[in-house]
Amino acid sequence: MAARERFLGQDGITGRQLHAEVRALAGKAGWSLGAWQVGRLYGQAPAVGGSDPEPRDFIGPDDDEPLRRTAAGGWRARWILAIRLVDDRSGFGGAFKQLLDLV
């Protein structure tokens, strides 16, 4: 997958950069993104209820930190690529999930 190749090929890639790459790839293929983010930290549940999500916990447009980093608990950040695609004309959509950084 092109998003994973981009991640593996660029050591300092940020969540914002990878999100922009996935958005561009989806658009070229005639799809739009079905969610504001395209992935999240592995092993950490996303914020639920009234909590605002932390941008650094997601591969999204507001995460300007490198994805290869030490997470809050002192462990190496691991990521799940979780892309939701939508064909706006037909209303059809689908999802793709993959561990991003484990080869």
mmCIF file of the C-alpha atoms, coordinates in Angstrom:
data_MODEL
# 
_entry.id   MODEL 
# 
loop_
_atom_site.group_PDB 
_atom_site.id 
_atom_site.type_symbol 
_atom_site.label_atom_id 
_atom_site.label_alt_id 
_atom_site.label_comp_id 
_atom_site.label_asym_id 
_atom_site.label_entity_id 
_atom_site.label_seq_id 
_atom_site.pdbx_PDB_ins_code 
_atom_site.Cartn_x 
_atom_site.Cartn_y 
_atom_site.Cartn_z 
_atom_site.occupancy 
_atom_site.B_iso_or_equiv 
_atom_site.pdbx_formal_charge 
_atom_site.auth_seq_id 
_atom_site.auth_comp_id 
_atom_site.auth_asym_id 
_atom_site.auth_atom_id 
_atom_site.pdbx_PDB_model_num 
ATOM 1   C CA . MET A 1 1   ? 0.000   0.000  0.000  1.00 0.00 ? 1   MET A CA 1 
ATOM 2   C CA . ALA A 1 2   ? 1.298   3.423  -0.945 1.00 0.00 ? 2   ALA A CA 1 
ATOM 3   C CA . ALA A 1 3   ? 0.644   5.034  2.467  1.00 0.00 ? 3   ALA A CA 1 
ATOM 4   C CA . ARG A 1 4   ? 2.713   2.419  4.244  1.00 0.00 ? 4   ARG A CA 1 
ATOM 5   C CA . GLU A 1 5   ? 5.502   2.751  1.688  1.00 0.00 ? 5   GLU A CA 1 
ATOM 6   C CA . ARG A 1 6   ? 5.543   6.516  2.274  1.00 0.00 ? 6   ARG A CA 1 
ATOM 7   C CA . PHE A 1 7   ? 5.769   5.975  6.040  1.00 0.00 ? 7   PHE A CA 1 
ATOM 8   C CA . LEU A 1 8   ? 8.583   3.454  5.695  1.00 0.00 ? 8   LEU A CA 1 
ATOM 9   C CA . GLY A 1 9   ? 10.452  5.641  3.206  1.00 0.00 ? 9   GLY A CA 1 
ATOM 10  C CA . GLN A 1 10  ? 10.480  8.885  5.218  1.00 0.00 ? 10  GLN A CA 1 
ATOM 11  C CA . ASP A 1 11  ? 11.935  8.713  8.734  1.00 0.00 ? 11  ASP A CA 1 
ATOM 12  C CA . GLY A 1 12  ? 10.596  12.054 9.999  1.00 0.00 ? 12  GLY A CA 1 
ATOM 13  C CA . ILE A 1 13  ? 7.113   11.894 8.478  1.00 0.00 ? 13  ILE A CA 1 
ATOM 14  C CA . THR A 1 14  ? 4.447   13.526 10.642 1.00 0.00 ? 14  THR A CA 1 
ATOM 15  C CA . GLY A 1 15  ? 0.835   12.506 11.096 1.00 0.00 ? 15  GLY A CA 1 
ATOM 16  C CA . ARG A 1 16  ? -0.182  15.613 9.136  1.00 0.00 ? 16  ARG A CA 1 
ATOM 17  C CA . GLN A 1 17  ? 2.071   14.689 6.196  1.00 0.00 ? 17  GLN A CA 1 
ATOM 18  C CA . LEU A 1 18  ? 0.888   11.087 6.025  1.00 0.00 ? 18  LEU A CA 1 
ATOM 19  C CA . HIS A 1 19  ? -2.744  12.192 6.323  1.00 0.00 ? 19  HIS A CA 1 
ATOM 20  C CA . ALA A 1 20  ? -2.254  14.613 3.405  1.00 0.00 ? 20  ALA A CA 1 
ATOM 21  C CA . GLU A 1 21  ? -0.648  11.845 1.345  1.00 0.00 ? 21  GLU A CA 1 
ATOM 22  C CA . VAL A 1 22  ? -3.547  9.453  1.982  1.00 0.00 ? 22  VAL A CA 1 
ATOM 23  C CA . ARG A 1 23  ? -6.091  12.190 1.182  1.00 0.00 ? 23  ARG A CA 1 
ATOM 24  C CA . ALA A 1 24  ? -4.299  12.945 -2.110 1.00 0.00 ? 24  ALA A CA 1 
ATOM 25  C CA . LEU A 1 25  ? -4.089  9.253  -3.067 1.00 0.00 ? 25  LEU A CA 1 
ATOM 26  C CA . ALA A 1 26  ? -7.776  8.755  -2.302 1.00 0.00 ? 26  ALA A CA 1 
ATOM 27  C CA . GLY A 1 27  ? -8.735  11.802 -4.367 1.00 0.00 ? 27  GLY A CA 1 
ATOM 28  C CA . LYS A 1 28  ? -6.704  10.629 -7.365 1.00 0.00 ? 28  LYS A CA 1 
ATOM 29  C CA . ALA A 1 29  ? -8.611  7.344  -7.234 1.00 0.00 ? 29  ALA A CA 1 
ATOM 30  C CA . GLY A 1 30  ? -11.995 9.117  -7.063 1.00 0.00 ? 30  GLY A CA 1 
ATOM 31  C CA . TRP A 1 31  ? -12.640 8.555  -3.353 1.00 0.00 ? 31  TRP A CA 1 
ATOM 32  C CA . SER A 1 32  ? -12.946 10.861 -0.364 1.00 0.00 ? 32  SER A CA 1 
ATOM 33  C CA . LEU A 1 33  ? -11.985 10.151 3.216  1.00 0.00 ? 33  LEU A CA 1 
ATOM 34  C CA . GLY A 1 34  ? -14.817 8.974  5.426  1.00 0.00 ? 34  GLY A CA 1 
ATOM 35  C CA . ALA A 1 35  ? -13.207 10.108 8.688  1.00 0.00 ? 35  ALA A CA 1 
ATOM 36  C CA . TRP A 1 36  ? -11.093 13.021 9.886  1.00 0.00 ? 36  TRP A CA 1 
ATOM 37  C CA . GLN A 1 37  ? -8.167  10.689 10.664 1.00 0.00 ? 37  GLN A CA 1 
ATOM 38  C CA . VAL A 1 38  ? -6.522  7.800  8.828  1.00 0.00 ? 38  VAL A CA 1 
ATOM 39  C CA . GLY A 1 39  ? -5.020  5.948  11.780 1.00 0.00 ? 39  GLY A CA 1 
ATOM 40  C CA . ARG A 1 40  ? -4.257  5.916  15.477 1.00 0.00 ? 40  ARG A CA 1 
ATOM 41  C CA . LEU A 1 41  ? -1.786  4.772  18.063 1.00 0.00 ? 41  LEU A CA 1 
ATOM 42  C CA . TYR A 1 42  ? -1.826  1.031  18.633 1.00 0.00 ? 42  TYR A CA 1 
ATOM 43  C CA . GLY A 1 43  ? -2.643  -0.057 22.162 1.00 0.00 ? 43  GLY A CA 1 
ATOM 44  C CA . GLN A 1 44  ? -4.384  3.155  23.115 1.00 0.00 ? 44  GLN A CA 1 
ATOM 45  C CA . ALA A 1 45  ? -8.137  3.571  22.852 1.00 0.00 ? 45  ALA A CA 1 
ATOM 46  C CA . PRO A 1 46  ? -9.300  6.753  21.129 1.00 0.00 ? 46  PRO A CA 1 
ATOM 47  C CA . ALA A 1 47  ? -11.010 9.360  23.293 1.00 0.00 ? 47  ALA A CA 1 
ATOM 48  C CA . VAL A 1 48  ? -14.701 8.660  23.787 1.00 0.00 ? 48  VAL A CA 1 
ATOM 49  C CA . GLY A 1 49  ? -17.664 10.573 25.145 1.00 0.00 ? 49  GLY A CA 1 
ATOM 50  C CA . GLY A 1 50  ? -17.109 14.245 25.907 1.00 0.00 ? 50  GLY A CA 1 
ATOM 51  C CA . SER A 1 51  ? -13.312 14.100 25.681 1.00 0.00 ? 51  SER A CA 1 
ATOM 52  C CA . ASP A 1 52  ? -11.559 15.872 22.860 1.00 0.00 ? 52  ASP A CA 1 
ATOM 53  C CA . PRO A 1 53  ? -9.180  13.566 21.028 1.00 0.00 ? 53  PRO A CA 1 
ATOM 54  C CA . GLU A 1 54  ? -5.492  14.346 21.352 1.00 0.00 ? 54  GLU A CA 1 
ATOM 55  C CA . PRO A 1 55  ? -4.176  15.119 17.842 1.00 0.00 ? 55  PRO A CA 1 
ATOM 56  C CA . ARG A 1 56  ? -0.897  13.381 18.644 1.00 0.00 ? 56  ARG A CA 1 
ATOM 57  C CA . ASP A 1 57  ? -2.758  10.081 19.155 1.00 0.00 ? 57  ASP A CA 1 
ATOM 58  C CA . PHE A 1 58  ? -4.046  10.017 15.567 1.00 0.00 ? 58  PHE A CA 1 
ATOM 59  C CA . ILE A 1 59  ? -2.702  10.172 12.018 1.00 0.00 ? 59  ILE A CA 1 
ATOM 60  C CA . GLY A 1 60  ? -4.614  13.309 11.193 1.00 0.00 ? 60  GLY A CA 1 
ATOM 61  C CA . PRO A 1 61  ? -4.384  16.869 9.903  1.00 0.00 ? 61  PRO A CA 1 
ATOM 62  C CA . ASP A 1 62  ? -3.495  18.309 13.323 1.00 0.00 ? 62  ASP A CA 1 
ATOM 63  C CA . ASP A 1 63  ? -0.625  15.973 14.254 1.00 0.00 ? 63  ASP A CA 1 
ATOM 64  C CA . ASP A 1 64  ? 2.588   17.785 13.396 1.00 0.00 ? 64  ASP A CA 1 
ATOM 65  C CA . GLU A 1 65  ? 4.822   15.447 15.404 1.00 0.00 ? 65  GLU A CA 1 
ATOM 66  C CA . PRO A 1 66  ? 6.932   12.728 13.788 1.00 0.00 ? 66  PRO A CA 1 
ATOM 67  C CA . LEU A 1 67  ? 5.135   9.382  13.891 1.00 0.00 ? 67  LEU A CA 1 
ATOM 68  C CA . ARG A 1 68  ? 8.366   7.655  14.928 1.00 0.00 ? 68  ARG A CA 1 
ATOM 69  C CA . ARG A 1 69  ? 8.534   8.834  18.519 1.00 0.00 ? 69  ARG A CA 1 
ATOM 70  C CA . THR A 1 70  ? 8.306   7.791  22.135 1.00 0.00 ? 70  THR A CA 1 
ATOM 71  C CA . ALA A 1 71  ? 4.712   7.684  23.353 1.00 0.00 ? 71  ALA A CA 1 
ATOM 72  C CA . ALA A 1 72  ? 3.499   9.155  26.651 1.00 0.00 ? 72  ALA A CA 1 
ATOM 73  C CA . GLY A 1 73  ? 4.096   5.875  28.530 1.00 0.00 ? 73  GLY A CA 1 
ATOM 74  C CA . GLY A 1 74  ? 7.763   5.771  27.480 1.00 0.00 ? 74  GLY A CA 1 
ATOM 75  C CA . TRP A 1 75  ? 7.252   3.086  24.811 1.00 0.00 ? 75  TRP A CA 1 
ATOM 76  C CA . ARG A 1 76  ? 7.901   3.333  21.103 1.00 0.00 ? 76  ARG A CA 1 
ATOM 77  C CA . ALA A 1 77  ? 4.788   4.579  19.309 1.00 0.00 ? 77  ALA A CA 1 
ATOM 78  C CA . ARG A 1 78  ? 3.180   1.945  17.091 1.00 0.00 ? 78  ARG A CA 1 
ATOM 79  C CA . TRP A 1 79  ? 0.464   2.860  14.606 1.00 0.00 ? 79  TRP A CA 1 
ATOM 80  C CA . ILE A 1 80  ? -2.630  1.349  13.019 1.00 0.00 ? 80  ILE A CA 1 
ATOM 81  C CA . LEU A 1 81  ? -3.422  2.640  9.559  1.00 0.00 ? 81  LEU A CA 1 
ATOM 82  C CA . ALA A 1 82  ? -7.241  2.835  9.460  1.00 0.00 ? 82  ALA A CA 1 
ATOM 83  C CA . ILE A 1 83  ? -8.553  4.352  6.249  1.00 0.00 ? 83  ILE A CA 1 
ATOM 84  C CA . ARG A 1 84  ? -12.249 4.825  5.526  1.00 0.00 ? 84  ARG A CA 1 
ATOM 85  C CA . LEU A 1 85  ? -13.047 5.639  1.903  1.00 0.00 ? 85  LEU A CA 1 
ATOM 86  C CA . VAL A 1 86  ? -16.325 6.895  0.467  1.00 0.00 ? 86  VAL A CA 1 
ATOM 87  C CA . ASP A 1 87  ? -17.617 7.234  -3.090 1.00 0.00 ? 87  ASP A CA 1 
ATOM 88  C CA . ASP A 1 88  ? -19.789 10.324 -2.642 1.00 0.00 ? 88  ASP A CA 1 
ATOM 89  C CA . ARG A 1 89  ? -21.727 9.740  -5.865 1.00 0.00 ? 89  ARG A CA 1 
ATOM 90  C CA . SER A 1 90  ? -22.945 6.261  -4.971 1.00 0.00 ? 90  SER A CA 1 
ATOM 91  C CA . GLY A 1 91  ? -22.817 6.474  -1.185 1.00 0.00 ? 91  GLY A CA 1 
ATOM 92  C CA . PHE A 1 92  ? -20.656 3.337  -1.117 1.00 0.00 ? 92  PHE A CA 1 
ATOM 93  C CA . GLY A 1 93  ? -17.746 3.114  1.272  1.00 0.00 ? 93  GLY A CA 1 
ATOM 94  C CA . GLY A 1 94  ? -15.231 0.741  2.727  1.00 0.00 ? 94  GLY A CA 1 
ATOM 95  C CA . ALA A 1 95  ? -12.486 0.489  5.304  1.00 0.00 ? 95  ALA A CA 1 
ATOM 96  C CA . PHE A 1 96  ? -8.912  -0.769 5.422  1.00 0.00 ? 96  PHE A CA 1 
ATOM 97  C CA . LYS A 1 97  ? -6.843  -1.468 8.555  1.00 0.00 ? 97  LYS A CA 1 
ATOM 98  C CA . GLN A 1 98  ? -3.221  -2.510 8.840  1.00 0.00 ? 98  GLN A CA 1 
ATOM 99  C CA . LEU A 1 99  ? -0.400  -2.254 11.356 1.00 0.00 ? 99  LEU A CA 1 
ATOM 100 C CA . LEU A 1 100 ? 1.589   0.567  9.844  1.00 0.00 ? 100 LEU A CA 1 
ATOM 101 C CA . ASP A 1 101 ? 5.070   0.227  11.278 1.00 0.00 ? 101 ASP A CA 1 
ATOM 102 C CA . LEU A 1 102 ? 5.600   -3.474 11.918 1.00 0.00 ? 102 LEU A CA 1 
ATOM 103 C CA . VAL A 1 103 ? 7.232   -5.148 8.954  1.00 0.00 ? 103 VAL A CA 1 
# 
